[in-house]
Amino acid sequence: MAELTFPVSPGVVTREIDLSGPTQVSPTGVPAGVVGTAVRGPAFVPVTVATFQDFISVFGNSDGEKFGPMAMREWLRNAGAGTYVRVLGVGDGQARTTAGDNIGRVNNAGFVVGARLPQDNGLLGDNDKAGTKQGSTPLGRTHVLAAFMSQSAG
């Protein structure tokens, strides 16, 4: 904080405090919606940012291989807002492991979905977050709801 003292008259002191530091930028305008993977950050939660620096503070910097962060960087060069939804990857794309310490997991996926999950003891057990089976929908299925919007007449 810059502080300047000016002598005015005997016994009177005036101080000037500089408050013109950087201010927080708020998102403005209609944000683009981008869905993709990121280094970190909340998963499946839309987050609106005003600058790419705000994006980096939430989701981490682009590693040059993930297309979502690169799309946000390019969009925010010319816009005042962008909304990002981080999804988790499919891992190595192979079947769940059947042996070792990570039974039932997909390598590098970041999450496990299913009616039965590995428990703390290493054995498979019921997934209490999978809900109940309704109709033909299997337990533990992940659904993503998307909406495409346009700011136009009609």
C-alpha positions as CSV (number, residue, x, y, z in Angstrom):
1,M,0.0,0.0,0.0
2,A,1.5,3.3,-1.1
3,E,1.3,6.0,1.5
4,L,2.4,9.6,1.1
5,T,2.6,12.2,3.9
6,F,2.2,15.9,3.1
7,P,3.1,18.6,5.5
8,V,0.3,21.2,5.6
9,S,0.8,23.2,8.7
10,P,2.2,22.7,12.2
11,G,0.4,19.9,14.0
12,V,-1.6,18.8,10.9
13,V,-0.6,15.7,8.9
14,T,-2.4,14.6,5.7
15,R,-1.9,11.0,4.4
16,E,-2.8,9.8,0.9
17,I,-3.5,6.0,0.6
18,D,-3.4,4.6,-3.0
19,L,-6.4,2.3,-3.5
20,S,-6.1,2.1,-7.3
21,G,-4.7,-1.5,-7.3
22,P,-6.0,-4.2,-9.6
23,T,-9.7,-5.1,-9.3
24,Q,-11.6,-8.3,-9.8
25,V,-13.0,-8.7,-13.3
26,S,-16.6,-10.0,-13.5
27,P,-17.9,-12.1,-16.4
28,T,-19.8,-10.0,-18.9
29,G,-21.9,-10.9,-22.0
30,V,-23.1,-14.3,-23.1
31,P,-20.6,-17.0,-22.2
32,A,-19.7,-19.8,-24.5
33,G,-20.3,-23.3,-23.0
34,V,-17.3,-25.6,-23.3
35,V,-17.2,-29.2,-22.0
36,G,-13.9,-30.9,-21.7
37,T,-11.3,-32.4,-19.4
38,A,-8.9,-30.4,-17.3
39,V,-5.9,-30.9,-15.0
40,R,-8.0,-30.2,-11.8
41,G,-11.1,-28.5,-10.6
42,P,-14.7,-29.5,-9.9
43,A,-16.2,-32.2,-12.1
44,F,-19.6,-32.0,-13.7
45,V,-20.2,-28.5,-12.3
46,P,-20.5,-25.5,-14.7
47,V,-18.1,-22.7,-13.7
48,T,-18.3,-19.3,-15.4
49,V,-15.0,-17.2,-15.6
50,A,-14.2,-13.8,-17.0
51,T,-10.5,-14.3,-18.0
52,F,-8.2,-17.2,-18.8
53,Q,-6.3,-16.4,-15.6
54,D,-9.5,-17.1,-13.7
55,F,-9.8,-20.4,-15.6
56,I,-6.3,-21.4,-14.7
57,S,-6.9,-20.7,-11.0
58,V,-9.9,-23.1,-11.0
59,F,-9.0,-25.8,-13.6
60,G,-5.2,-25.5,-14.0
61,N,-3.2,-24.5,-17.1
62,S,-3.5,-26.1,-20.4
63,D,-1.1,-29.0,-21.0
64,G,-1.4,-28.6,-24.8
65,E,-3.2,-31.9,-25.2
66,K,-6.6,-31.2,-23.8
67,F,-8.9,-29.4,-26.2
68,G,-11.3,-27.9,-23.7
69,P,-8.7,-25.5,-22.0
70,M,-7.4,-24.5,-25.4
71,A,-11.0,-23.7,-26.6
72,M,-11.5,-21.6,-23.5
73,R,-8.3,-19.7,-24.0
74,E,-9.2,-18.8,-27.6
75,W,-12.8,-17.9,-26.7
76,L,-11.7,-15.6,-23.8
77,R,-9.2,-13.7,-26.0
78,N,-12.2,-11.9,-27.5
79,A,-15.1,-12.4,-25.0
80,G,-15.8,-11.4,-21.4
81,A,-17.2,-14.7,-20.1
82,G,-16.9,-18.5,-20.6
83,T,-18.6,-21.4,-18.9
84,Y,-16.6,-24.6,-18.5
85,V,-17.9,-28.0,-17.4
86,R,-15.1,-30.4,-16.6
87,V,-15.7,-34.1,-17.4
88,L,-13.6,-36.9,-16.3
89,G,-11.7,-39.0,-18.8
90,V,-12.2,-42.7,-19.8
91,G,-8.8,-43.6,-18.6
92,D,-6.9,-46.1,-20.7
93,G,-10.1,-47.3,-22.3
94,Q,-9.6,-50.8,-21.1
95,A,-11.9,-53.0,-19.0
96,R,-11.8,-52.8,-15.2
97,T,-8.9,-54.5,-13.5
98,T,-9.6,-57.9,-12.0
99,A,-6.5,-58.3,-9.9
100,G,-4.1,-56.3,-7.7
101,D,-4.8,-53.4,-5.3
102,N,-7.2,-51.6,-7.7
103,I,-9.8,-54.3,-8.4
104,G,-12.7,-53.0,-10.3
105,R,-11.1,-49.7,-11.4
106,V,-10.3,-48.4,-14.8
107,N,-6.7,-47.1,-14.9
108,N,-6.3,-43.3,-15.0
109,A,-10.1,-42.7,-15.3
110,G,-10.4,-40.5,-12.2
111,F,-13.7,-42.1,-11.2
112,V,-15.5,-45.4,-11.0
113,V,-19.2,-45.9,-12.0
114,G,-21.2,-49.0,-11.4
115,A,-23.6,-51.0,-9.2
116,R,-20.6,-52.5,-7.4
117,L,-17.5,-50.6,-6.4
118,P,-14.2,-51.5,-4.7
119,Q,-14.6,-50.8,-0.9
120,D,-11.9,-49.7,1.5
121,N,-11.1,-53.3,2.2
122,G,-10.3,-54.0,-1.5
123,L,-13.4,-56.2,-2.1
124,L,-16.3,-55.3,-4.3
125,G,-19.4,-54.1,-2.5
126,D,-22.7,-52.3,-3.3
127,N,-22.4,-48.7,-4.6
128,D,-24.7,-46.7,-2.3
129,K,-24.6,-43.7,-4.7
130,A,-25.9,-45.7,-7.7
131,G,-29.5,-45.3,-6.8
132,T,-32.1,-47.8,-7.6
133,K,-32.8,-49.6,-10.9
134,Q,-35.6,-48.0,-12.8
135,G,-36.9,-49.6,-15.9
136,S,-34.1,-50.6,-18.2
137,T,-31.5,-48.1,-16.8
138,P,-28.6,-50.1,-15.3
139,L,-27.3,-49.0,-11.9
140,G,-24.4,-46.6,-11.8
141,R,-25.0,-45.1,-15.2
142,T,-23.6,-41.6,-15.8
143,H,-25.8,-39.1,-17.7
144,V,-24.8,-35.7,-18.9
145,L,-27.5,-33.2,-19.7
146,A,-26.7,-30.4,-22.2
147,A,-28.6,-27.4,-23.5
148,F,-27.8,-25.5,-26.6
149,M,-29.0,-21.9,-26.4
150,S,-29.0,-19.0,-28.8
151,Q,-29.5,-15.3,-28.1
152,S,-31.7,-14.5,-31.1
153,A,-35.2,-13.5,-31.9
154,G,-37.4,-16.6,-32.3
